[in-house]
Amino acid sequence: MKLTRCLALLLFLPMTTLATNTQSLRVKASAYTSAVGETDSTPNIGAWGDRLTPGMKAIAVSRDLIELGLTHNQRVRIKGFEGTYLVLDKMNKRWTKKIDIYMGNDVEKAKQWGVRNVTIYWTNEEK
């Protein structure tokens, strides 16, 4: 009986159809850390106010990518990397078509990464 009631309720709930649109883009990717010399006076806080902690999968994006849908908390996959990264920071306005991969406090790892070309993927959902 409870199952029948649940099914009946589901029929009357408003339904929203989501269209997904997977985007991909080739960008330059550098790396950054929370080292004082690389950031402003709040090295562990992203541009949207998120706390950045070593080990988290976060990226900063150039401002032009924000206009393409890579906004705060957007999930991003980077070809060749495991897992999903979150957009938690913005880069300086002088950069275009670029991401910065957060590497915690590991300055040496960030230097070894250097700058590379990568392909990123994200999904925009439209209601």
Buried (B, 14 or more C-beta within 10 A) or exposed (E): EEEEEEEEEEEEEEEEEEEEEEEEBEBBBBBBBBBEEEBEEEBEBBBEEBEBEEEEBBBBBBBBBBEBBBBBEBBBBBEEBEEEBBBBBBBEEEBEEBBBBBBBEBBEEBEEBEEEEBEBBBBBEEE
